[in-house]
Amino acid sequence: MKSAEKNIFIFVIVGILAACSSYLPEERTHWPVNPAEMHSWQPPDETILSARRANQLRLDGLTEEIGILFVNHATLSRQELAMIESMPQIDPKINEMSSTYNQRIESEQERKKRMEKDLAMSKAGFLDAEARLKKIMVTKPPIIFSISDYNSAMKSFRSGQFKKSLRLFIKLTKQKPPLFLQDNIQFGMGSAYFRLKNYPKAMKHFQKILDDFAQGDKRFISYFMLGVIHNLQGEKSRAVFFLDEALRKNPQKKMRSMINHLIDIINDEPAHAAG
């Protein structure tokens, strides 16, 4: 049995070797010749050789010139050598400058954005200011004091048209009347309210004359009217107080006489006569 296995193993090895040896082609020593590819060679004559030598000389001259041009062109000058030698020192500076300028560019871009924003805000502010200026510059009709209204108010009062007179006096207060007529208008309003029996409003205007126009010619008569109103309201002591205060301020003789006469009337009236 072992002998048979041994024979089989040897047979397999021999087969493998035979297969490997048949893979490579056998070296050829004789190659076929194609008659069409065969040609005859004739040696050149002296004319051809002379022309070939001349051409070769020209080619050699051209290649020599090319070599010279290359050397002259490619050889570094002193300045170029100096530049190359300085590059290790220049490159860091260039990089540093590049970084610096990049930062400056970014800074300028940010500044540009801020300026654009500020410009937009300024433009909006300018437009707003322009609109407000236009409103201010709109011509308003001047307020002119009307002498005609003043005369009409006085005429209406004299004729007993107290409501019409009051409306005209109120209108006059909005016309910026001259200073020397302002106490007259206040007294006219107070007197009109008095005739309409609106005593609280009448006293308001008479008191305003005492507060704001104490040096005017309507102050003593305003004291007198306040005394009359307080007496009508049953406030005799209050009425006498205002009348005595007027006397202490030394009114003219005629006005003094009127005030004293009113005081006598108030003192002679019984207490239940109020109203």
NUROVO-298985 format. One line per field, with one value per atom (N, C-alpha, C): x, y, z; residue in three letters; residue number from 0. Coordinates in pm, whole numbers, plus 50000, padded with zeros to 5 digits. Example, Ala and Ser with C-alpha at 12.3 -4.5 7.8 and 13.67 -1.06 7.14 Angstrom:
// residues 2
xx <- c(51319|51230|51320|51285|51367|51290)
yy <- c(49431|49550|49670|49775|49894|50003)
zz <- c(50780|50780|50780|50708|50714|50787)
code <- c(ala|ala|ala|ser|ser|ser)
pos <- c(0|0|0|1|1|1)
// end
This chain:
// residues 275
xx <- c(50083|50000|50086|50183|50274|50351|50386|50460|50376|50245|50155|50141|50126|50115|50241|50356|50483|50492|50445|50450|50358|50242|50148|50207|50269|50330|50438|50521|50628|50568|50457|50393|50339|50281|50226|50336|50449|50561|50614|50627|50680|50586|50454|50357|50364|50381|50390|50512|50626|50750|50738|50674|50658|50573|50468|50380|50451|50532|50606|50708|50776|50879|50819|50698|50636|50577|50576|50518|50606|50742|50835|50861|50859|50886|51034|51060|51198|51267|51390|51465|51489|51460|51473|51608|51668|51799|51791|51689|51674|51544|51550|51433|51409|51285|51257|51290|51330|51367|51260|51209|51110|51183|51175|51250|51211|51084|51040|51111|51157|51223|51374|51426|51568|51596|51712|51748|51900|51936|52079|52139|52258|52324|52440|52442|52548|52624|52748|52825|52810|52795|52779|52908|52887|53006|53057|53162|53230|53142|53056|52969|52871|52812|52715|52784|52902|52974|53013|53050|53089|52969|52852|52730|52693|52710|52677|52768|52896|52989|52956|52917|52881|52757|52659|52538|52570|52658|52694|52762|52847|52915|52815|52715|52614|52534|52498|52425|52507|52635|52721|52728|52734|52738|52611|52497|52368|52355|52394|52386|52479|52594|52687|52626|52557|52491|52379|52304|52197|52253|52365|52428|52471|52529|52574|52454|52346|52226|52170|52168|52117|52199|52330|52419|52399|52396|52379|52244|52142|52008|51986|52039|52013|52108|52221|52316|52257|52262|52205|52297|52239|52316|52340|52422|52450|52323|52243|52119|52026|52018|51931|51982|52114|52171|52142|52155|52129|51982|51893|51751|51722|51783|51761|51815|51932|51991|51909|51841|51764|51622|51580|51443|51410|51501|51467|51436|51496|51468|51345|51324|51214|51080|51077|50951|50875|50941|50866|50811|50890|50842|50720|50728|50614|50491|50510|50397|50340|50432|50387|50310|50364|50295|50159|50154|50027|49924|49968|49877|49831|49926|49891|49790|49817|49726|49590|49589|49460|49377|49447|49377|49326|49409|49366|49247|49250|49139|49011|49021|48903|48854|48951|48913|48843|48895|48834|48695|48680|48548|48448|48491|48402|48369|48471|48449|48352|48366|48276|48132|48113|47978|47921|48008|47961|47925|48010|47984|47855|47830|47706|47585|47600|47491|47469|47582|47571|47511|47552|47501|47351|47307|47162|47086|47142|47077|47078|47191|47199|47099|47086|46991|46849|46816|46682|46660|46764|46753|46737|46811|46801|46661|46606|46472|46369|46387|46296|46307|46433|46454|46400|46419|46368|46216|46151|46005|45958|46029|45990|46015|46125|46156|46049|46002|45897|45771|45740|45623|45641|45765|45791|45782|45831|45839|45705|45608|45476|45426|45394|45351|45212|45207|45079|45029|44901|44850|44878|44930|44961|44834|44851|44738|44739|44636|44627|44511|44543|44439|44339|44212|44107|44046|44072|44011|43860|43823|43679|43608|43672|43611|43603|43706|43707|43593|43580|43473|43335|43325|43196|43162|43265|43241|43192|43255|43214|43073|43044|42913|42803|42834|42736|42710|42814|42796|42707|42734|42655|42508|42486|42347|42279|42347|42287|42296|42372|42391|42512|42492|42605|42666|42584|42638|42724|42675|42753|42881|42868|42986|43090|43040|43131|43205|43132|43196|43306|43279|43379|43500|43477|43589|43677|43611|43688|43769|43709|43781|43902|43886|43997|44116|44088|44199|44289|44239|44318|44389|44374|44435|44558|44615|44731|44709|44614|44584|44702|44712|44820|44805|44916|44918|44823|44815|44734|44583|44544|44403|44368|44468|44440|44355|44382|44297|44157|44142|44008|43928|43993|43924|43885|43976|43944|43826|43825|43714|43584|43592|43473|43414|43503|43455|43391|43460|43405|43270|43259|43134|43022|43057|42955|42905|42998|42955|42869|42906|42829|42685|42668|42535|42456|42527|42461|42444|42479|42467|42552|42660|42757|42868|42841|42930|43067|43074|43206|43302|43254|43342|43370|43275|43298|43410|43404|43509|43646|43649|43777|43848|43774|43835|43871|43787|43822|43946|43956|44073|44198|44185|44300|44355|44264|44310|44395|44350|44426|44561|44565|44690|44788|44737|44826|44837|44742|44744|44720|44796|44776|44805|44883|44914|44824|44729|44639|44527|44452|44345|44217|44215|44095|44103|44207|44222|44120|44098|44006|43861|43825|43689|43669|43781|43773|43750|43820|43791|43643|43595|43455|43360|43384|43296|43304|43423|43436|43356|43360|43279|43132|43086|42944|42903|42987|42951|42947|43048|43048|42927|42889|42771|42644|42633|42517|42507|42623|42626|42613|42590|42572|42702|42814|42945|42985|42914|42934|43075|43123|43257|43362|43342|43435|43429|43308|43291|43361|43339|43401|43554|43604|43749|43809|43751|43803|43791|43682|43663|43761|43784|43882|44022|44053|44185|44201|44093|44100|44126|44061|44082|44225|44285|44423|44522|44481|44570|44551|44473|44460|44405|44278|44216|44187|44148|44112|43983|43963|43855|43719|43688|43558|43541|43645|43638|43632|43706|43700|43558|43494|43356|43261|43278|43192|43213|43339|43369|43310|43326|43270|43118|43059|42913|42867|42940|42904|42922|43026|43047|42931|42884|42771|42645|42625|42506|42512|42633|42649|42625|42678|42664|42520|42446|42309|42210|42248|42156|42141|42019|42000|42067|42100|42174|42097|41959|41881|41862|41922|41901|41993|42071|42168|42093|42157|42108|42030)
yy <- c(49880|50000|50124|50129|50244|50257|50146|50151|50213|50181|50238|50389|50435|50579|50653|50590|50651|50668|50567|50575|50687|50696|50801|50939|50962|51090|51127|51028|51055|51090|51024|51047|51191|51240|51376|51478|51457|51553|51562|51448|51447|51523|51507|51576|51727|51771|51916|51975|51907|51957|51963|51862|51861|51978|52010|52122|52254|52271|52398|52415|52308|52319|52348|52311|52336|52476|52554|52689|52786|52779|52870|52825|52913|52874|52843|52763|52725|52838|52867|52976|52948|53056|53038|53091|53019|53058|53100|53067|53102|53176|53299|53382|53391|53396|53404|53543|53556|53682|53718|53852|53901|53969|53918|53977|54123|54159|54297|54397|54344|54435|54445|54370|54374|54490|54560|54668|54662|54728|54730|54861|54869|54990|55023|55154|55204|55311|55310|55411|55548|55661|55794|55840|55928|55979|56101|56162|56272|56396|56418|56537|56531|56410|56392|56405|56345|56352|56495|56573|56712|56793|56767|56839|56802|56670|56626|56691|56705|56767|56915|56983|57125|57142|57056|57063|57038|56943|56911|57028|57098|57214|57323|57345|57445|57406|57277|57230|57248|57217|57235|57381|57471|57614|57660|57611|57650|57601|57475|57422|57497|57540|57618|57752|57817|57945|57927|57818|57791|57773|57701|57681|57812|57901|58031|58112|58111|58184|58131|58000|57941|57984|57979|58016|58162|58248|58391|58420|58348|58374|58317|58199|58130|58168|58232|58269|58381|58366|58466|58585|58703|58824|58841|58940|58967|59010|59091|59136|59020|58928|58811|58722|58704|58625|58690|58822|58893|58878|58881|58864|58726|58625|58488|58471|58529|58516|58591|58699|58778|58726|58630|58578|58521|58446|58395|58506|58625|58737|58817|58821|58902|58832|58700|58626|58649|58638|58665|58807|58903|59041|59056|58988|58992|58931|58819|58754|58844|58909|58999|59117|59173|59284|59240|59120|59069|59056|59004|58991|59128|59222|59357|59423|59412|59475|59406|59275|59205|59256|59276|59330|59472|59550|59687|59686|59594|59584|59547|59449|59410|59528|59600|59715|59823|59846|59946|59901|59771|59720|59739|59712|59735|59883|59968|60112|60159|60099|60133|60097|59979|59939|60037|60075|60170|60304|60348|60475|60470|60359|60344|60349|60282|60284|60425|60492|60630|60722|60699|60782|60763|60637|60610|60679|60671|60736|60888|60941|61085|61130|61048|61081|61083|60981|60976|61097|61131|61249|61377|61384|61504|61517|61404|61409|61450|61397|61433|61582|61629|61771|61860|61813|61890|61900|61787|61788|61882|61878|61967|62113|62137|62275|62327|62239|62282|62321|62242|62275|62410|62432|62558|62677|62653|62763|62791|62703|62731|62865|62951|63086|63081|63123|63131|63275|63290|63428|63499|63617|63690|63722|63716|63750|63901|63963|64110|64150|64238|64287|64372|64340|64409|64522|64644|64759|64757|64707|64699|64606|64490|64398|64463|64537|64603|64705|64787|64887|64820|64708|64637|64579|64528|64472|64581|64697|64808|64856|64866|64911|64812|64682|64580|64587|64614|64623|64742|64856|64977|64958|64879|64858|64742|64681|64574|64436|64422|64291|64223|64177|64129|63998|63909|63784|63810|63896|63931|64003|64092|64165|64069|63970|63873|63792|63751|63673|63754|63882|63968|63990|64009|64027|63900|63783|63657|63643|63682|63679|63771|63886|63982|63927|63844|63789|63698|63645|63556|63633|63764|63846|63922|63879|63948|64099|64140|64285|64361|64489|64570|64574|64592|64585|64686|64807|64911|64884|64784|64749|64617|64546|64412|64419|64514|64524|64570|64654|64694|64573|64482|64363|64272|64256|64174|64234|64366|64430|64417|64428|64412|64273|64168|64031|64015|64068|64058|64128|64244|64320|64249|64187|64114|63994|63920|63807|63857|63975|64031|64060|64123|64154|64027|63920|63792|63711|63773|63713|63586|63576|63467|63524|63533|63602|63533|63400|63337|63373|63370|63405|63554|63634|63779|63809|63747|63771|63725|63617|63567|63674|63745|63847|63972|64010|64126|64097|63975|63939|63935|63893|63889|64030|64129|64267|64308|64270|64304|64231|64109|64030|64070|64092|64112|64257|64338|64477|64572|64551|64627|64776|64812|64953|65018|64940|64996|65078|65144|65233|65157|65026|64948|64877|64903|64829|64873|65002|65047|65010|65020|64983|64833|64756|64611|64579|64652|64636|64664|64771|64811|64699|64640|64535|64408|64378|64261|64284|64408|64441|64424|64470|64458|64311|64227|64086|64014|64034|63968|64012|64139|64186|64119|64105|64039|63893|63832|63691|63676|63788|63784|63782|63808|63805|63950|64014|64155|64184|64098|64123|64111|64017|64000|64120|64169|64287|64408|64431|64546|64533|64408|64386|64438|64402|64448|64600|64657|64802|64879|64830|64895|64887|64770|64754|64855|64880|64980|65119|65152|65285|65303|65196|65206|65233|65204|65226|65366|65451|65592|65614|65578|65603|65751|65788|65926|65964|66094|66145|66088|66085|66036|65890|65809|65667|65644|65727|65715|65739|65840|65873|65756|65692|65579|65461|65436|65323|65345|65468|65500|65489|65534|65526|65381|65292|65149|65085|65127|65073|65111|65238|65283|65202|65174|65096|64956|64895|64758|64755|64854|64856|64886|64961|64996|64885|64793|64685|64585|64536|64429|64301|64212|64090|64002|64003|63912|63964|64080|64139|64080|63981|63924|63865|63868|63804|63896)
zz <- c(50000|50000|50000|50090|50096|49968|49903|49776|49668|49669|49567|49586|49713|49739|49696|49718|49680|49531|49456|49310|49258|49321|49279|49303|49415|49450|49349|49314|49217|49082|49043|48916|48911|49021|49026|49013|49085|49079|48939|48872|48735|48643|48666|48580|48597|48721|48748|48683|48695|48634|48484|48428|48283|48237|48313|48277|48285|48389|48406|48296|48258|48155|48020|47993|47864|47855|47966|47966|47892|47905|47842|47698|47600|47460|47440|47347|47315|47243|47281|47221|47073|46988|46844|46799|46713|46659|46514|46442|46300|46280|46234|46209|46057|46018|45874|45821|45700|45637|45535|45546|45451|45338|45218|45104|45079|45114|45088|45176|45293|45387|45360|45272|45240|45145|45165|45075|45054|44950|44918|44964|45008|45059|44967|44928|44843|44920|44934|45007|44940|45025|44967|44899|44801|44733|44808|44756|44825|44834|44736|44739|44856|44871|44980|45114|45123|45251|45286|45184|45208|45256|45194|45237|45380|45411|45548|45651|45616|45710|45731|45622|45634|45722|45701|45784|45930|45953|46091|46159|46082|46138|46177|46088|46119|46244|46254|46372|46499|46488|46605|46648|46548|46580|46647|46597|46657|46800|46822|46958|47051|47000|47081|47121|47024|47054|47156|47140|47235|47375|47385|47515|47578|47493|47544|47593|47509|47550|47681|47696|47819|47940|47923|48035|48073|47967|47996|48060|48015|48066|48206|48231|48357|48468|48435|48539|48623|48756|48847|48861|48859|48882|49032|49065|49206|49279|49210|49274|49300|49201|49219|49332|49337|49446|49581|49585|49711|49751|49650|49680|49736|49675|49723|49865|49888|50022|50128|50086|50183|50204|50123|50134|50271|50335|50469|50570|50548|50637|50593|50461|50409|50425|50406|50412|50544|50661|50786|50792|50739|50739|50648|50532|50440|50506|50573|50642|50751|50825|50931|50873|50762|50698|50644|50589|50537|50648|50763|50876|50924|50931|50978|50885|50754|50659|50655|50676|50684|50802|50915|51033|51005|50937|50905|50811|50715|50620|50694|50785|50864|50949|51008|51091|51007|50886|50799|50753|50729|50691|50803|50928|51042|51057|51037|51045|50936|50820|50709|50744|50807|50848|50950|51049|51151|51088|50993|50928|50847|50782|50706|50799|50916|51014|51067|51102|51153|51046|50922|50813|50797|50807|50797|50910|51033|51147|51129|51079|51058|50952|50849|50742|50797|50879|50939|51030|51110|51196|51116|51004|50919|50860|50814|50757|50862|50985|51092|51125|51135|51165|51053|50930|50816|50820|50855|50865|50975|51091|51200|51164|51091|51049|50955|50866|50774|50850|50956|51036|51105|51155|51226|51130|51007|50911|50841|50868|50809|50861|50771|50810|50872|50995|51064|51058|51044|51040|51173|51167|51291|51370|51501|51588|51608|51561|51566|51657|51750|51841|51762|51780|51705|51789|51749|51817|51796|51679|51650|51748|51780|51877|52015|52051|52182|52192|52089|52090|52090|52016|52012|52148|52219|52353|52448|52443|52530|52493|52365|52320|52363|52349|52389|52539|52616|52762|52798|52732|52763|52724|52619|52574|52645|52743|52821|52758|52651|52587|52652|52773|52854|52801|52750|52696|52572|52484|52365|52404|52500|52548|52605|52684|52744|52638|52535|52426|52359|52337|52273|52364|52493|52586|52591|52593|52593|52465|52353|52224|52227|52291|52299|52379|52481|52561|52478|52366|52280|52169|52168|52063|52111|52224|52281|52289|52370|52380|52441|52412|52472|52624|52692|52838|52902|52847|52913|52901|52817|52806|52873|52920|52975|53101|53190|53310|53275|53168|53124|53078|53003|52953|53068|53166|53282|53359|53374|53445|53367|53233|53152|53166|53168|53186|53324|53428|53563|53576|53512|53520|53445|53330|53254|53335|53397|53482|53599|53655|53766|53723|53605|53556|53523|53489|53463|53590|53707|53840|53856|53780|53799|53887|54017|54109|54126|54133|54149|54036|53912|53800|53798|53839|53845|53944|54065|54165|54115|54035|53982|53899|53816|53730|53810|53908|53990|54075|54125|54204|54117|53992|53900|53878|53874|53859|53980|54101|54222|54226|54172|54176|54067|53945|53830|53784|53820|53773|53891|53999|54124|54107|54002|53981|53878|53823|53721|53781|53693|53740|53771|53759|53789|53925|54002|54127|54233|54248|54353|54321|54195|54160|54169|54154|54172|54319|54410|54554|54581|54520|54541|54496|54377|54324|54409|54461|54550|54678|54729|54848|54820|54703|54667|54660|54593|54574|54708|54794|54925|55008|54995|55069|55016|54883|54824|54866|54893|54934|55086|55155|55299|55376|55310|55375|55407|55505|55534|55585|55676|55730|55620|55531|55419|55326|55303|55218|55279|55408|55474|55474|55486|55485|55354|55240|55111|55098|55145|55133|55221|55344|55431|55371|55311|55247|55134|55059|54951|55008|55120|55180|55228|55277|55326|55212|55089|54974|54914|54985|54951|54810|54788|54657|54638|54518|54488|54565|54573|54657|54618|54490|54446|54481|54456|54485|54636|54714|54860|54910|54852|54893|54862|54745|54706|54800|54836|54924|55063|55115|55247|55246|55141|55131|55131|55058|55054|55191|55263|55398|55488|55475|55557|55526|55398|55358|55416|55407|55458|55609|55680|55826|55870|55786|55821|55788|55697|55657|55771|55792|55891|55844|55934|55901|55808|55813|55730|55588|55557|55424|55320|55353|55257|55141|55020|54899|54818)
code <- c(met|met|met|lys|lys|lys|ser|ser|ser|ala|ala|ala|glu|glu|glu|lys|lys|lys|asn|asn|asn|ile|ile|ile|phe|phe|phe|ile|ile|ile|phe|phe|phe|val|val|val|ile|ile|ile|val|val|val|gly|gly|gly|ile|ile|ile|leu|leu|leu|ala|ala|ala|ala|ala|ala|cys|cys|cys|ser|ser|ser|ser|ser|ser|tyr|tyr|tyr|leu|leu|leu|pro|pro|pro|glu|glu|glu|glu|glu|glu|arg|arg|arg|thr|thr|thr|his|his|his|trp|trp|trp|pro|pro|pro|val|val|val|asn|asn|asn|pro|pro|pro|ala|ala|ala|glu|glu|glu|met|met|met|his|his|his|ser|ser|ser|trp|trp|trp|gln|gln|gln|pro|pro|pro|pro|pro|pro|asp|asp|asp|glu|glu|glu|thr|thr|thr|ile|ile|ile|leu|leu|leu|ser|ser|ser|ala|ala|ala|arg|arg|arg|arg|arg|arg|ala|ala|ala|asn|asn|asn|gln|gln|gln|leu|leu|leu|arg|arg|arg|leu|leu|leu|asp|asp|asp|gly|gly|gly|leu|leu|leu|thr|thr|thr|glu|glu|glu|glu|glu|glu|ile|ile|ile|gly|gly|gly|ile|ile|ile|leu|leu|leu|phe|phe|phe|val|val|val|asn|asn|asn|his|his|his|ala|ala|ala|thr|thr|thr|leu|leu|leu|ser|ser|ser|arg|arg|arg|gln|gln|gln|glu|glu|glu|leu|leu|leu|ala|ala|ala|met|met|met|ile|ile|ile|glu|glu|glu|ser|ser|ser|met|met|met|pro|pro|pro|gln|gln|gln|ile|ile|ile|asp|asp|asp|pro|pro|pro|lys|lys|lys|ile|ile|ile|asn|asn|asn|glu|glu|glu|met|met|met|ser|ser|ser|ser|ser|ser|thr|thr|thr|tyr|tyr|tyr|asn|asn|asn|gln|gln|gln|arg|arg|arg|ile|ile|ile|glu|glu|glu|ser|ser|ser|glu|glu|glu|gln|gln|gln|glu|glu|glu|arg|arg|arg|lys|lys|lys|lys|lys|lys|arg|arg|arg|met|met|met|glu|glu|glu|lys|lys|lys|asp|asp|asp|leu|leu|leu|ala|ala|ala|met|met|met|ser|ser|ser|lys|lys|lys|ala|ala|ala|gly|gly|gly|phe|phe|phe|leu|leu|leu|asp|asp|asp|ala|ala|ala|glu|glu|glu|ala|ala|ala|arg|arg|arg|leu|leu|leu|lys|lys|lys|lys|lys|lys|ile|ile|ile|met|met|met|val|val|val|thr|thr|thr|lys|lys|lys|pro|pro|pro|pro|pro|pro|ile|ile|ile|ile|ile|ile|phe|phe|phe|ser|ser|ser|ile|ile|ile|ser|ser|ser|asp|asp|asp|tyr|tyr|tyr|asn|asn|asn|ser|ser|ser|ala|ala|ala|met|met|met|lys|lys|lys|ser|ser|ser|phe|phe|phe|arg|arg|arg|ser|ser|ser|gly|gly|gly|gln|gln|gln|phe|phe|phe|lys|lys|lys|lys|lys|lys|ser|ser|ser|leu|leu|leu|arg|arg|arg|leu|leu|leu|phe|phe|phe|ile|ile|ile|lys|lys|lys|leu|leu|leu|thr|thr|thr|lys|lys|lys|gln|gln|gln|lys|lys|lys|pro|pro|pro|pro|pro|pro|leu|leu|leu|phe|phe|phe|leu|leu|leu|gln|gln|gln|asp|asp|asp|asn|asn|asn|ile|ile|ile|gln|gln|gln|phe|phe|phe|gly|gly|gly|met|met|met|gly|gly|gly|ser|ser|ser|ala|ala|ala|tyr|tyr|tyr|phe|phe|phe|arg|arg|arg|leu|leu|leu|lys|lys|lys|asn|asn|asn|tyr|tyr|tyr|pro|pro|pro|lys|lys|lys|ala|ala|ala|met|met|met|lys|lys|lys|his|his|his|phe|phe|phe|gln|gln|gln|lys|lys|lys|ile|ile|ile|leu|leu|leu|asp|asp|asp|asp|asp|asp|phe|phe|phe|ala|ala|ala|gln|gln|gln|gly|gly|gly|asp|asp|asp|lys|lys|lys|arg|arg|arg|phe|phe|phe|ile|ile|ile|ser|ser|ser|tyr|tyr|tyr|phe|phe|phe|met|met|met|leu|leu|leu|gly|gly|gly|val|val|val|ile|ile|ile|his|his|his|asn|asn|asn|leu|leu|leu|gln|gln|gln|gly|gly|gly|glu|glu|glu|lys|lys|lys|ser|ser|ser|arg|arg|arg|ala|ala|ala|val|val|val|phe|phe|phe|phe|phe|phe|leu|leu|leu|asp|asp|asp|glu|glu|glu|ala|ala|ala|leu|leu|leu|arg|arg|arg|lys|lys|lys|asn|asn|asn|pro|pro|pro|gln|gln|gln|lys|lys|lys|lys|lys|lys|met|met|met|arg|arg|arg|ser|ser|ser|met|met|met|ile|ile|ile|asn|asn|asn|his|his|his|leu|leu|leu|ile|ile|ile|asp|asp|asp|ile|ile|ile|ile|ile|ile|asn|asn|asn|asp|asp|asp|glu|glu|glu|pro|pro|pro|ala|ala|ala|his|his|his|ala|ala|ala|ala|ala|ala|gly|gly|gly)
pos <- c(0|0|0|1|1|1|2|2|2|3|3|3|4|4|4|5|5|5|6|6|6|7|7|7|8|8|8|9|9|9|10|10|10|11|11|11|12|12|12|13|13|13|14|14|14|15|15|15|16|16|16|17|17|17|18|18|18|19|19|19|20|20|20|21|21|21|22|22|22|23|23|23|24|24|24|25|25|25|26|26|26|27|27|27|28|28|28|29|29|29|30|30|30|31|31|31|32|32|32|33|33|33|34|34|34|35|35|35|36|36|36|37|37|37|38|38|38|39|39|39|40|40|40|41|41|41|42|42|42|43|43|43|44|44|44|45|45|45|46|46|46|47|47|47|48|48|48|49|49|49|50|50|50|51|51|51|52|52|52|53|53|53|54|54|54|55|55|55|56|56|56|57|57|57|58|58|58|59|59|59|60|60|60|61|61|61|62|62|62|63|63|63|64|64|64|65|65|65|66|66|66|67|67|67|68|68|68|69|69|69|70|70|70|71|71|71|72|72|72|73|73|73|74|74|74|75|75|75|76|76|76|77|77|77|78|78|78|79|79|79|80|80|80|81|81|81|82|82|82|83|83|83|84|84|84|85|85|85|86|86|86|87|87|87|88|88|88|89|89|89|90|90|90|91|91|91|92|92|92|93|93|93|94|94|94|95|95|95|96|96|96|97|97|97|98|98|98|99|99|99|100|100|100|101|101|101|102|102|102|103|103|103|104|104|104|105|105|105|106|106|106|107|107|107|108|108|108|109|109|109|110|110|110|111|111|111|112|112|112|113|113|113|114|114|114|115|115|115|116|116|116|117|117|117|118|118|118|119|119|119|120|120|120|121|121|121|122|122|122|123|123|123|124|124|124|125|125|125|126|126|126|127|127|127|128|128|128|129|129|129|130|130|130|131|131|131|132|132|132|133|133|133|134|134|134|135|135|135|136|136|136|137|137|137|138|138|138|139|139|139|140|140|140|141|141|141|142|142|142|143|143|143|144|144|144|145|145|145|146|146|146|147|147|147|148|148|148|149|149|149|150|150|150|151|151|151|152|152|152|153|153|153|154|154|154|155|155|155|156|156|156|157|157|157|158|158|158|159|159|159|160|160|160|161|161|161|162|162|162|163|163|163|164|164|164|165|165|165|166|166|166|167|167|167|168|168|168|169|169|169|170|170|170|171|171|171|172|172|172|173|173|173|174|174|174|175|175|175|176|176|176|177|177|177|178|178|178|179|179|179|180|180|180|181|181|181|182|182|182|183|183|183|184|184|184|185|185|185|186|186|186|187|187|187|188|188|188|189|189|189|190|190|190|191|191|191|192|192|192|193|193|193|194|194|194|195|195|195|196|196|196|197|197|197|198|198|198|199|199|199|200|200|200|201|201|201|202|202|202|203|203|203|204|204|204|205|205|205|206|206|206|207|207|207|208|208|208|209|209|209|210|210|210|211|211|211|212|212|212|213|213|213|214|214|214|215|215|215|216|216|216|217|217|217|218|218|218|219|219|219|220|220|220|221|221|221|222|222|222|223|223|223|224|224|224|225|225|225|226|226|226|227|227|227|228|228|228|229|229|229|230|230|230|231|231|231|232|232|232|233|233|233|234|234|234|235|235|235|236|236|236|237|237|237|238|238|238|239|239|239|240|240|240|241|241|241|242|242|242|243|243|243|244|244|244|245|245|245|246|246|246|247|247|247|248|248|248|249|249|249|250|250|250|251|251|251|252|252|252|253|253|253|254|254|254|255|255|255|256|256|256|257|257|257|258|258|258|259|259|259|260|260|260|261|261|261|262|262|262|263|263|263|264|264|264|265|265|265|266|266|266|267|267|267|268|268|268|269|269|269|270|270|270|271|271|271|272|272|272|273|273|273|274|274|274)
// end
